[in-house]
Amino acid sequence: MTIHDPLNHPATGRPVAPARIDTREAALDAARRLAADWAPKAAERDRDRILPHDEIADFSASGLGAITVPRAYGGPGLDYLTLAEVFEILCAADSSVGQIPQNHFGVVQLLSEAGSPNQKARWFADILSGARIGNAGPEKGPKVITHNTTGLTRGPDGLRLNGRRFYSTGAIFAHWIPTRANDDQGRPVQVWVPHDAPGVTVIDDWSSFGQRTTASGTVVFDNVAVPEDQIIPVWQRAQVPGLAGPVSQLVQAAIDSGIAIGALDQAIAFVRDKARPWVDSGVARAQDDPYIIADIGRLQIDLWAARAVLHDAARLLNDIAAGEVTLESSARASVAVAEAKILTTEIALNAAEKLFELAGSAATRAAPNLGRVWRNARVHTLHDPLRWKYHLLGNWHLNGALPARHQWN
């Protein structure tokens, strides 16, 4: 299929030809190059809410969007540890921009598990050509997050999609916008819609105080024509164990880990270069204050611990994916990723808060805009509540209860 956007780079106007990444080392190097480019303007983008069109085009050009496309469909099929580390690197530089591809990779995993052979061949080819996959997320309102009024109806001219979705991270930058809907029999399906299809409107109404440039706002589907072959019948997977949920959560945990890495890096740099020692410390430099030294050490070991658990969870997913995924192994994946999510959430929040305590009042000035670090940590870690991660772990260890299978587990 022809990609609907010609993939021209916003800055140059020239078509983007994605690089080919085949190894873990190449993926991490590409992520480091992007991070080095993104970091210097992260404060400005957040302050002025400049949407990162150029940065996301550069992400596409890097080839990183295709790293988990299976080898059977022409991709490198790189592992989940590489995926997690790529997100850590990008989000340490700018977690708003780094979060944008989260749904791209979540959808790639679901497509791998639930798509038909023809759908996989079609959409994996698009991704290898540089297509970005967005998301039209849950609906607004106080009802449970899985509540859904978006639906397909069948008429004389075929299927039509109607609905209004929110939390649509990546949709404004995407070529395909998948969304959950009910089919004409009321069963849950995933519908893939081109971003420029008649009746599709992406509204930039994201107004959160954190992750400000993710553009995670509204997508409206108004009587959008949907061919049958652009529907994945996820209802058929209801009783089939898989890794779509754990992979989605692994990416979320890696984003939080990246935020923590960036917060600690910012704290160390500010203490070294700009913070003043306390009057009673008896030292000439803030970095020689024994209490600051101890706190940096404590944060560092907490970060290492969180990252170790995150990386172990990714390795476990690799091992499970190498064989047949069973109810038991799918549950173990969810448990491992929940453990990582707890620790990465806690270190992201703690490091972002300690950044100001250690750096002092100068760190609160408008120019460096370090407030974005805490705001991003606070907003992103709200994606799924820790109290239910603790419940999942307790219920598993105490009662042997298998976690529910959905994208938040």
C-alpha positions as CSV (number, residue, x, y, z in Angstrom):
1,M,0.0,0.0,0.0
2,T,1.1,3.5,-0.7
3,I,1.8,5.5,2.5
4,H,-0.7,8.3,2.6
5,D,1.9,10.9,3.7
6,P,4.8,11.1,1.3
7,L,7.1,11.1,4.4
8,N,8.7,14.4,3.5
9,H,10.8,15.8,6.3
10,P,9.1,19.0,7.7
11,A,12.4,20.9,7.7
12,T,13.8,19.9,4.3
13,G,10.7,19.1,2.3
14,R,12.5,16.0,1.0
15,P,11.2,12.4,1.3
16,V,12.5,10.5,4.3
17,A,14.2,7.2,3.4
18,P,14.4,5.2,6.6
19,A,17.8,3.7,7.5
20,R,18.0,-0.1,7.9
21,I,18.8,-1.2,11.5
22,D,19.7,-4.9,11.9
23,T,21.5,-5.1,15.2
24,R,21.1,-4.1,18.8
25,E,24.2,-2.0,18.6
26,A,22.9,0.0,15.6
27,A,19.6,0.6,17.3
28,L,21.2,1.9,20.5
29,D,23.6,4.1,18.5
30,A,20.7,5.5,16.5
31,A,18.8,6.3,19.7
32,R,21.9,8.0,21.2
33,R,22.2,10.2,18.1
34,L,18.6,11.3,18.3
35,A,18.9,11.9,22.0
36,A,21.9,14.2,21.5
37,D,19.8,16.2,19.0
38,W,16.6,16.3,21.1
39,A,18.0,17.2,24.5
40,P,19.3,20.8,23.9
41,K,15.8,22.1,22.8
42,A,13.7,20.0,25.2
43,A,13.2,22.9,27.6
44,E,12.1,25.2,24.8
45,R,9.8,22.7,23.3
46,D,8.0,22.2,26.6
47,R,7.9,25.9,27.5
48,D,6.4,27.0,24.2
49,R,4.7,23.8,23.4
50,I,6.4,23.3,20.1
51,L,5.2,20.0,18.6
52,P,8.2,17.9,17.6
53,H,7.4,17.3,13.9
54,D,11.0,17.5,12.9
55,E,12.1,15.2,15.7
56,I,9.6,12.6,14.9
57,A,10.5,12.7,11.2
58,D,14.1,12.2,12.3
59,F,12.9,9.2,14.4
60,S,11.4,7.7,11.2
61,A,14.5,8.4,9.2
62,S,16.6,6.6,11.8
63,G,14.9,3.3,11.1
64,L,14.0,2.8,14.8
65,G,10.3,2.4,14.1
66,A,11.0,-0.9,12.4
67,I,13.2,-2.6,14.9
68,T,10.6,-5.0,16.2
69,V,9.1,-6.0,12.8
70,P,9.5,-9.8,12.7
71,R,12.2,-11.3,10.5
72,A,9.6,-13.3,8.7
73,Y,8.2,-10.1,7.3
74,G,11.5,-8.5,6.4
75,G,12.3,-6.7,9.7
76,P,15.2,-7.2,12.0
77,G,13.1,-8.7,14.8
78,L,15.2,-7.1,17.6
79,D,14.4,-8.1,21.1
80,Y,12.5,-6.5,23.9
81,L,15.6,-5.5,25.9
82,T,16.8,-3.4,23.0
83,L,13.3,-1.9,22.7
84,A,13.4,-0.9,26.4
85,E,16.8,0.6,26.2
86,V,15.9,2.6,23.2
87,F,13.1,4.2,25.1
88,E,15.3,4.8,28.1
89,I,17.8,6.7,26.0
90,L,15.2,8.8,24.1
91,C,13.2,9.6,27.2
92,A,16.2,10.6,29.2
93,A,16.7,13.3,26.6
94,D,13.0,14.4,26.2
95,S,10.3,12.2,27.6
96,S,7.6,14.0,25.7
97,V,9.1,13.2,22.3
98,G,10.3,9.8,23.5
99,Q,6.8,8.8,24.5
100,I,5.3,9.4,21.1
101,P,6.2,6.0,19.5
102,Q,4.9,4.0,22.5
103,N,1.7,3.1,20.7
104,H,3.5,2.3,17.5
105,F,5.4,-0.5,19.2
106,G,2.3,-1.7,21.2
107,V,0.4,-2.0,17.9
108,V,3.2,-3.8,16.2
109,Q,3.1,-6.4,19.0
110,L,-0.7,-6.8,18.7
111,L,-0.4,-7.0,14.9
112,S,2.2,-9.8,15.3
113,E,-0.1,-11.8,17.5
114,A,-3.6,-11.0,16.1
115,G,-3.2,-9.9,12.5
116,S,-3.9,-12.1,9.5
117,P,-1.0,-13.0,7.2
118,N,-2.2,-10.5,4.6
119,Q,-2.5,-7.7,7.3
120,K,1.0,-8.4,8.6
121,A,2.5,-8.4,5.1
122,R,0.8,-5.1,4.3
123,W,1.3,-3.1,7.5
124,F,4.8,-4.4,8.3
125,A,5.8,-3.4,4.8
126,D,4.5,0.1,5.5
127,I,6.4,0.3,8.8
128,L,9.6,-0.8,7.1
129,S,9.0,2.1,4.6
130,G,8.8,4.5,7.5
131,A,5.1,4.6,8.3
132,R,4.3,5.7,11.9
133,I,1.4,4.0,13.8
134,G,-0.5,6.2,16.1
135,N,-3.4,5.4,18.4
136,A,-6.9,6.7,19.1
137,G,-7.1,5.9,22.8
138,P,-9.8,5.5,25.5
139,E,-12.8,7.6,25.5
140,K,-13.2,10.5,28.0
141,G,-15.4,10.1,31.0
142,P,-15.7,8.5,34.5
143,K,-16.5,5.0,33.2
144,V,-14.0,2.2,33.2
145,I,-11.2,2.7,30.7
146,T,-12.4,-0.2,28.5
147,H,-15.9,1.4,28.1
148,N,-16.5,1.9,24.4
149,T,-19.1,3.6,22.4
150,T,-17.0,3.9,19.2
151,G,-18.4,1.4,16.7
152,L,-18.8,0.1,13.2
153,T,-22.2,0.0,11.5
154,R,-23.0,-1.8,8.3
155,G,-25.0,-0.2,5.5
156,P,-25.5,-0.5,1.8
157,D,-22.1,1.1,1.2
158,G,-20.2,-1.1,3.6
159,L,-18.9,-0.5,7.1
160,R,-18.7,2.9,8.7
161,L,-16.8,3.9,11.8
162,N,-18.1,6.6,14.3
163,G,-16.7,7.7,17.6
164,R,-14.7,10.2,19.5
165,R,-11.5,9.1,21.3
166,F,-9.0,10.7,23.6
167,Y,-5.5,10.0,25.0
168,S,-4.4,9.6,21.4
169,T,-0.6,9.8,21.8
170,G,1.1,9.9,18.4
171,A,-2.0,10.3,16.3
172,I,-1.1,13.7,15.1
173,F,2.2,12.4,13.7
174,A,0.9,9.1,12.4
175,H,0.1,7.6,9.0
176,W,-2.2,4.9,10.4
177,I,-4.5,5.5,13.4
178,P,-5.7,2.2,14.9
179,T,-8.5,2.4,17.4
180,R,-10.6,0.0,19.5
181,A,-14.2,-0.2,18.4
182,N,-17.2,-2.6,18.6
183,D,-18.0,-4.3,15.3
184,D,-21.5,-4.5,13.9
185,Q,-22.2,-7.5,16.2
186,G,-20.9,-5.6,19.3
187,R,-17.6,-7.5,19.5
188,P,-14.3,-5.7,20.2
189,V,-12.1,-5.1,17.2
190,Q,-9.1,-3.0,16.3
191,V,-9.8,-0.8,13.2
192,W,-6.9,0.7,11.2
193,V,-7.7,4.0,9.6
194,P,-5.4,6.2,7.4
195,H,-4.8,9.5,9.0
196,D,-6.1,11.3,5.9
197,A,-9.2,9.2,5.4
198,P,-12.4,11.3,4.9
199,G,-14.1,11.8,8.2
200,V,-11.0,11.6,10.4
201,T,-10.1,14.6,12.4
202,V,-7.2,14.8,14.8
203,I,-7.6,17.7,17.4
204,D,-4.6,19.1,19.3
205,D,-6.5,19.7,22.5
206,W,-4.0,18.0,25.0
207,S,-3.8,20.4,27.9
208,S,-2.0,18.5,30.6
209,F,0.7,20.2,32.7
210,G,3.2,17.4,31.8
211,Q,4.2,15.5,28.6
212,R,3.0,18.7,26.9
213,T,4.3,18.0,23.4
214,T,2.9,14.4,23.0
215,A,-0.2,16.0,21.5
216,S,-2.2,13.2,23.2
217,G,-5.6,14.7,22.4
218,T,-8.8,13.9,20.5
219,V,-9.4,11.8,17.4
220,V,-12.9,12.0,15.8
221,F,-14.2,9.4,13.4
222,D,-17.2,10.7,11.5
223,N,-18.8,8.1,9.2
224,V,-15.4,6.8,8.1
225,A,-15.5,4.1,5.5
226,V,-13.6,1.0,6.7
227,P,-12.8,-1.9,4.4
228,E,-13.1,-5.4,6.0
229,D,-9.4,-6.0,5.6
230,Q,-8.5,-3.1,7.9
231,I,-10.2,-4.7,10.9
232,I,-8.4,-7.0,13.4
233,P,-10.9,-9.2,15.3
234,V,-9.3,-8.9,18.7
235,W,-12.3,-10.5,20.3
236,Q,-11.0,-13.8,18.9
237,R,-7.9,-13.4,21.2
238,A,-9.9,-13.0,24.4
239,Q,-8.9,-16.5,25.6
240,V,-5.6,-16.7,23.8
241,P,-2.5,-15.9,25.9
242,G,-0.1,-13.4,24.5
243,L,2.5,-10.7,25.2
244,A,0.8,-7.6,23.9
245,G,-0.1,-6.3,27.4
246,P,3.3,-7.0,29.0
247,V,5.1,-5.4,26.0
248,S,3.0,-2.3,26.2
249,Q,3.7,-2.1,29.9
250,L,7.4,-2.7,29.4
251,V,7.6,0.4,27.2
252,Q,5.7,2.4,29.8
253,A,8.2,1.3,32.4
254,A,11.1,2.2,30.1
255,I,9.8,5.7,29.6
256,D,9.7,6.2,33.4
257,S,13.2,4.8,33.7
258,G,14.3,7.3,31.1
259,I,12.7,10.1,33.0
260,A,14.6,9.0,36.1
261,I,17.9,8.8,34.2
262,G,17.3,12.3,32.8
263,A,16.3,13.7,36.2
264,L,19.4,12.4,37.9
265,D,21.7,13.6,35.1
266,Q,20.1,17.1,35.4
267,A,20.5,17.1,39.2
268,I,24.2,16.1,39.0
269,A,24.9,18.7,36.3
270,F,23.1,21.5,38.2
271,V,24.9,20.7,41.5
272,R,28.3,20.7,39.8
273,D,27.8,23.8,37.8
274,K,25.3,26.1,39.4
275,A,24.3,25.1,43.0
276,R,25.8,26.8,46.0
277,P,26.9,25.0,49.2
278,W,24.9,25.4,52.3
279,V,26.3,27.9,54.8
280,D,26.8,25.3,57.5
281,S,28.4,22.7,55.3
282,G,31.9,24.1,55.6
283,V,32.7,23.3,51.9
284,A,33.3,25.6,49.0
285,R,31.3,23.6,46.4
286,A,27.9,22.1,46.6
287,Q,29.2,18.8,45.1
288,D,31.3,18.4,48.3
289,D,28.3,18.7,50.6
290,P,28.2,15.3,52.4
291,Y,24.4,15.2,52.4
292,I,24.1,15.9,48.7
293,I,26.8,13.2,48.0
294,A,24.8,10.7,50.1
295,D,21.5,11.5,48.3
296,I,23.1,11.2,44.9
297,G,24.4,7.8,45.9
298,R,21.0,6.7,47.2
299,L,19.3,7.9,44.0
300,Q,21.8,6.1,41.8
301,I,21.5,2.8,43.5
302,D,17.7,3.0,43.4
303,L,17.9,3.8,39.7
304,W,20.3,0.9,39.1
305,A,17.9,-1.4,40.9
306,A,14.9,-0.3,38.9
307,R,16.8,-0.6,35.7
308,A,18.0,-4.1,36.6
309,V,14.5,-5.3,37.2
310,L,13.3,-3.6,34.0
311,H,16.0,-5.3,32.0
312,D,15.4,-8.7,33.6
313,A,11.7,-8.4,32.7
314,A,12.6,-7.6,29.1
315,R,14.9,-10.7,29.0
316,L,12.1,-12.8,30.4
317,L,9.8,-11.6,27.6
318,N,12.5,-12.6,25.1
319,D,12.6,-16.1,26.6
320,I,8.9,-16.4,26.7
321,A,8.5,-15.2,23.1
322,A,11.0,-17.7,21.9
323,G,8.5,-20.5,22.6
324,E,4.8,-21.1,22.8
325,V,3.2,-18.5,25.0
326,T,1.0,-20.2,27.6
327,L,-1.4,-18.9,30.3
328,E,1.3,-19.4,32.9
329,S,4.1,-17.7,30.9
330,S,1.9,-14.8,29.9
331,A,1.1,-14.3,33.6
332,R,4.8,-14.5,34.5
333,A,5.5,-11.8,31.9
334,S,2.8,-9.5,33.4
335,V,4.2,-10.1,37.0
336,A,7.7,-9.3,35.9
337,V,6.8,-6.1,34.1
338,A,4.6,-5.0,37.0
339,E,7.6,-5.3,39.3
340,A,9.6,-3.2,37.0
341,K,6.8,-0.6,36.6
342,I,6.6,-0.2,40.4
343,L,10.3,0.5,40.7
344,T,10.6,2.8,37.6
345,T,7.6,4.8,38.7
346,E,9.0,5.3,42.2
347,I,12.5,6.3,41.0
348,A,11.1,8.6,38.3
349,L,9.0,10.5,40.9
350,N,11.7,10.5,43.6
351,A,14.5,11.6,41.2
352,A,12.4,14.4,39.7
353,E,11.5,15.7,43.2
354,K,15.1,15.4,44.5
355,L,16.4,17.3,41.5
356,F,15.1,20.5,43.1
357,E,16.0,19.6,46.7
358,L,19.6,19.0,45.8
359,A,20.0,21.7,43.2
360,G,18.4,24.4,45.3
361,S,16.1,27.4,44.5
362,A,18.1,28.4,41.5
363,A,16.8,25.2,39.8
364,T,13.2,26.6,39.9
365,R,14.0,29.5,37.7
366,A,12.1,29.8,34.4
367,A,15.1,29.7,32.0
368,P,16.2,26.0,32.5
369,N,12.6,24.9,32.8
370,L,13.5,22.0,35.0
371,G,10.0,21.9,36.3
372,R,9.2,19.9,33.1
373,V,11.1,17.0,34.5
374,W,8.8,16.6,37.6
375,R,5.7,17.4,35.6
376,N,6.6,14.8,33.0
377,A,7.3,12.2,35.7
378,R,4.0,12.9,37.5
379,V,1.9,12.8,34.4
380,H,3.3,9.8,32.7
381,T,3.4,7.7,35.9
382,L,-0.4,8.1,36.1
383,H,-1.0,5.9,33.1
384,D,-1.8,3.0,35.4
385,P,-2.0,3.2,39.2
386,L,0.7,1.5,41.3
387,R,-1.9,0.4,43.9
388,W,-3.2,-2.1,41.3
389,K,0.4,-3.2,40.4
390,Y,0.9,-4.1,44.1
391,H,-2.4,-5.8,44.1
392,L,-1.5,-7.8,41.0
393,L,1.8,-9.0,42.7
394,G,0.2,-9.8,46.0
395,N,-2.6,-11.7,44.4
396,W,-0.1,-13.7,42.3
397,H,2.2,-14.5,45.2
398,L,-0.5,-15.1,47.9
399,N,-3.3,-16.6,45.9
400,G,-1.8,-17.8,42.6
401,A,-4.2,-15.5,40.7
402,L,-3.3,-14.9,37.1
403,P,-3.3,-11.2,36.1
404,A,-6.1,-10.0,33.9
405,R,-5.0,-9.9,30.2
406,H,-5.3,-6.4,28.8
407,Q,-2.9,-3.7,27.6
408,W,-2.4,-2.4,31.2
409,N,-1.0,-5.7,32.4
